[in-house]
Amino acid sequence: MTDEKFSQSPTPVPAPTPSPLRRLYDWTLELAAKKNAAWALSFVSFIESSVFPIPPDVLLIPMVLSNRAKAWWYAFLCTVASVLGALLGYAIGALLFETVAQPILGFYGYADKFDEFAERYNEWGVWVVLMAGLTPFPFKVITIASGATGLGLPVFILASIVARGIRFFAVAGLIYVFGPPVRTFIEKRLGLVFAVSLAILVGGFVVARYMI
């Protein structure tokens, strides 16, 4: 008996096929290296507020790392484009709920819960917009919900500007000051930091309301 069968190299295990979401993530990340990266950043920031699943931070972080002098410009582009995209999400919720909004909500797993959610939305609408704008919660769900439930447009715009501005300028600022070492922290834990910051902000308004 020979050892031939034991000398054969093992059959290589094929690498797992990346999920569609992972491929979309990688494609978004590749845009940061393109010559027209600023336009790509604006585009992703715009569509992320209504339909796109990948947050613009994926582009913003490497772009600021590669050119810190433009950190505030990139944050500004993110903020403006995201708020404009939020208006698109608002319009989808207000005008195209059955045909466009419901499929989007279903994709993110919120279609079945929407009716119950909408009943209490306007009471806390401004805070919900702030929460979604700062944290990893899908912002497009809130922009659509704001339009569908008739949240006041001026309040919606103001809350979107504040929330998205704080988020993107904070990300750009951290990268500007600390550089590459803070990248992992931002990508993994920034949502928690913003959630805590939002709780402090809300708490401050509540205290001010009852003390002034």
Secondary structure, 3 states (H helix, E strand, C coil): CCCHHHHCCCCCCCCCCCCHHHHHHHHHHHHHHCCCHHHHHHHHHHHHCCCCCCCCHHHHHHHHHHCHHHHHHHHHHHHHHHHHHHHHHHHHHHHCHHHHHHHHHHHCCCCCCHHHHHHCHHHHHHHHHHHHHHCCCCHHHHHHHHHHHCCCHHHHHHHHHHHHHHHHHHHHHHHHHHCHHHHHHHHHHHHHHHHHHHHHHHHHHHHHHHHC
